[in-house]
Every structure is written in C-alpha cells, then in structure tokens.
C-alpha cells in the first residue's frame, strides 16, 4: 500500500483525541462560527507540520535538552491555565448568521491554535514517537516518510474541520446555559491539563 494511503488511514487514530485543542475547536465553532474555527484548525495543523518536519530532519537535539523541555512546558502550562481561567469567566454567547464578524480576529484564532497545540510538550514527544515507530515498522525511506506523514496530517486536519462543522451545525440546539457550562467544562479541562504538565515536568526534569 502506498505510504500516503497508509498515512491517511493511520490519521484516523486521532479521531477521538481529546486534548486541549479539541475542546478549544468545538468551543470556537459554537461561539464564534465555523470560519474562525477553521482558522484555529489551520493553526493547530501548522504546529503539527512544524514538529513533524523538525523530527524528520533530525533537528530535535535542541528540543531534547531537559532545560528546554522544562521551560517550554512551564510556559505552555501557564498559557493553558490563562486560557482556562479566561474561558471560565467568559460571557457565554452563540454565533448566529446575523453575528457581525471581526475579520481581524481570524489571525488571533490562527495564533491561538498555533500556540495552544505547539506549546504542549506532549505534542513533540508524540510526533517523535510516531516517526520512530514508523521508521522501525515500515522501513520507509525519507521521501516515503514525507508521504506517510503528509497523508496523516491531511486526515487529522480534515477531521478537525469536520468536528468544527458538526459543532457548527448543531449550534441551533445550544442554549446560553449550555454554553456557560461548556465554557466552564473547557476551563476545568485546560487547568487540569496544565497541572498534569507541571506534574510531569517536576517528576521528570526538576
């Protein structure tokens, strides 16, 4: 089977991935619309592409030092906590067709996706593990690895957009009370995830 087809299939493994980026994606789609959620998804995808490229090129030496992992993790945990508290106190609102869109905030959503995913220290570890596993089990050459992970990233991005689309289509069933509950659920998840990162850092790099 061609590497790109294998990659497209393996990408389906991430269908049920429930990290911080997933909850931010659903939250954005319901409250700010599909277009902004897609910009968020693009930011998430670009951060994945960045890590896959540097892992494939063997440029992870600088990223593998304990000091770098520790401080990157601390910064990432801090960002997640800030966004978590913001989400808790955020005024609940539901995007409608009549909502006036702030075009300038599309770049903000892109940046949020880029940093929310990119500053998660588990992401680089995850991609490094995937690259090693594929290299060992499939014995792909470099160009075949590019095809495989290209297919994988295409599937992941497509699923992210699909999740945002489903959330957007179901927004007519959503009430302000539901949005407030969702905001606070996302807040708790993000804060707990940041605490998990800090615990991981303290037990492994402190």
C-alpha positions as CSV (number, residue, x, y, z in Angstrom):
1,X,0.0,0.0,0.0
2,X,1.4,3.5,-0.9
3,X,2.8,5.4,2.1
4,X,0.4,8.3,1.6
5,X,-2.6,5.9,1.8
6,X,-1.2,4.3,4.9
7,X,-0.8,7.8,6.4
8,X,-4.4,8.8,5.6
9,X,-5.6,5.6,7.3
10,X,-3.3,6.0,10.4
11,X,-4.5,9.6,10.8
12,X,-7.9,8.2,11.8
13,X,-6.4,7.1,15.1
14,X,-6.6,10.8,16.1
15,X,-10.4,10.8,15.6
16,X,-11.1,10.5,19.3
17,X,-8.1,12.6,20.5
18,X,-9.4,14.8,23.3
19,X,-6.6,17.3,24.1
20,X,-6.9,21.0,24.8
21,X,-7.0,21.8,21.1
22,X,-10.1,19.7,20.5
23,X,-12.2,21.4,23.2
24,X,-11.0,24.8,22.0
25,X,-12.0,23.9,18.5
26,X,-15.6,22.9,19.5
27,X,-15.9,25.9,21.7
28,X,-14.8,28.3,19.0
29,X,-17.1,26.8,16.4
30,X,-20.2,27.1,18.5
31,X,-19.5,30.6,19.9
32,X,-17.6,32.3,17.1
33,X,-18.6,30.4,14.0
34,X,-17.2,27.9,11.6
35,X,-14.8,30.2,9.7
36,X,-12.9,31.2,12.9
37,X,-12.8,27.5,14.0
38,X,-11.2,26.6,10.6
39,X,-8.5,29.3,11.2
40,X,-7.9,27.7,14.6
41,X,-7.6,24.3,13.0
42,X,-5.1,25.7,10.5
43,X,-3.0,27.0,13.4
44,X,-3.1,23.6,15.1
45,X,-2.2,21.9,11.8
46,X,0.8,24.2,11.1
47,X,2.2,23.5,14.6
48,X,1.9,19.7,13.8
49,X,3.6,20.2,10.5
50,X,6.4,22.1,12.2
51,X,7.1,19.4,14.7
52,X,6.9,16.6,12.1
53,X,9.4,18.4,9.8
54,X,12.0,19.0,12.5
55,X,11.7,15.4,13.7
56,X,12.1,14.0,10.2
57,X,15.1,16.3,9.6
58,X,16.7,15.2,12.8
59,X,16.6,18.7,14.2
60,X,15.3,17.7,17.7
61,X,18.6,17.8,19.5
62,X,18.0,21.4,20.8
63,X,14.4,20.4,21.7
64,X,15.5,17.4,23.7
65,X,17.5,19.2,26.4
66,X,15.9,19.0,29.8
67,X,16.1,22.7,30.3
68,X,14.3,23.4,27.0
69,X,11.6,20.8,27.8
70,X,11.1,22.2,31.3
71,X,10.7,25.8,30.4
72,X,8.7,25.2,27.3
73,X,6.4,23.0,29.4
74,X,6.1,25.7,32.1
75,X,5.3,28.3,29.5
76,X,2.8,26.0,27.8
77,X,1.1,25.1,31.2
78,X,0.9,28.8,32.0
79,X,-0.8,29.6,28.7
80,X,-3.3,26.8,29.2
81,X,-4.1,28.0,32.7
82,X,-4.6,31.6,31.5
83,X,-6.9,30.4,28.7
84,X,-8.7,28.1,31.2
85,X,-9.5,31.0,33.6
86,X,-10.5,33.2,30.7
87,X,-12.9,30.5,29.5
88,X,-14.4,30.2,33.0
89,X,-15.2,33.9,33.2
90,X,-16.0,34.3,29.5
91,X,-19.5,35.7,28.8
92,X,-21.5,32.9,27.0
93,X,-22.6,33.7,23.5
94,X,-23.8,31.8,20.5
95,X,-22.8,32.6,16.9
96,X,-25.7,33.2,14.5
97,X,-25.9,34.1,10.9
98,X,-26.5,37.7,11.9
99,X,-23.5,38.0,14.1
100,X,-21.1,40.7,13.0
101,X,-17.7,39.1,12.3
102,X,-14.5,40.7,13.3
103,X,-12.2,39.8,10.5
104,X,-9.1,40.8,12.4
105,X,-9.7,38.1,15.0
106,X,-9.2,35.3,12.4
107,X,-5.4,35.9,12.8
108,X,-6.0,35.6,16.6
109,X,-7.7,32.2,16.2
110,X,-4.8,31.0,13.9
111,X,-2.3,32.2,16.6
112,X,-4.3,30.5,19.3
113,X,-4.3,27.2,17.5
114,X,-0.6,27.5,16.8
115,X,0.4,28.2,20.4
116,X,-2.3,26.0,22.1
117,X,-1.0,23.0,20.3
118,X,2.6,24.0,19.7
119,X,3.3,24.8,23.3
120,X,2.0,21.4,24.5
121,X,5.2,19.5,25.3
122,X,3.4,16.2,24.8
123,X,3.0,17.0,21.1
124,X,6.7,16.9,20.2
125,X,7.1,13.7,22.2
126,X,4.1,12.2,20.4
127,X,5.4,13.0,16.9
128,X,8.9,11.9,17.8
129,X,7.4,8.6,18.9
130,X,5.4,8.2,15.7
131,X,8.4,8.9,13.5
132,X,10.5,6.3,15.3
133,X,7.7,3.7,15.2
134,X,7.0,4.2,11.5
135,X,10.7,4.1,10.7
136,X,11.1,0.8,12.5
137,X,7.9,-0.9,11.5
138,X,7.7,0.2,7.8
139,X,11.3,0.8,7.0
140,X,10.3,3.8,4.8
141,X,12.9,5.9,3.0
142,X,12.9,9.6,3.7
143,X,10.6,10.5,0.8
144,X,8.2,7.8,1.8
145,X,8.1,9.1,5.4
146,X,7.2,12.5,4.0
147,X,4.3,10.9,2.0
148,X,3.2,9.0,5.1
149,X,3.1,11.9,7.5
150,X,1.7,14.2,4.8
151,X,-1.3,11.8,4.5
152,X,-1.6,11.6,8.3
153,X,-1.6,15.3,8.7
154,X,-4.2,15.7,5.9
155,X,-6.5,13.3,7.7
156,X,-6.0,15.0,11.1
157,X,-6.7,18.4,9.6
158,X,-9.8,17.2,7.7
159,X,-11.2,15.6,10.9
160,X,-10.6,18.8,12.8
161,X,-12.6,20.8,10.2
162,X,-15.2,18.1,10.3
163,X,-15.6,18.3,14.1
164,X,-15.9,22.1,13.8
165,X,-18.5,21.7,11.1
166,X,-20.6,19.3,13.1
167,X,-20.4,21.5,16.2
168,X,-21.4,24.5,14.0
169,X,-24.4,22.6,12.5
170,X,-25.6,21.6,16.0
171,X,-25.4,25.1,17.4
172,X,-29.2,25.7,17.0
173,X,-29.7,23.1,19.7
174,X,-27.4,25.0,22.1
175,X,-28.6,27.4,24.8
176,X,-26.8,30.1,26.6
177,X,-26.9,27.9,29.7
178,X,-25.3,25.1,27.8
179,X,-22.5,27.4,26.5
180,X,-21.8,28.6,30.0
181,X,-21.5,25.0,31.2
182,X,-19.3,24.2,28.2
183,X,-17.0,27.2,28.9
184,X,-16.5,26.1,32.4
185,X,-16.0,22.5,31.5
186,X,-13.3,23.5,29.0
187,X,-11.8,25.7,31.7
188,X,-11.5,22.8,34.1
189,X,-10.1,20.5,31.5
190,X,-7.4,23.1,30.4
191,X,-6.4,23.8,34.0
192,X,-6.2,20.1,34.9
193,X,-4.2,19.5,31.8
194,X,-1.8,22.3,32.8
195,X,-1.4,20.7,36.2
196,X,-0.7,17.4,34.6
197,X,2.1,19.0,32.5
198,X,3.6,20.7,35.6
199,X,3.5,17.3,37.5
200,X,5.1,15.6,34.5
201,X,7.8,18.3,34.4
202,X,8.5,18.2,38.1
203,X,8.8,14.4,38.2
204,X,11.0,14.1,35.1
205,X,13.0,17.3,34.7
206,X,13.2,19.1,38.0
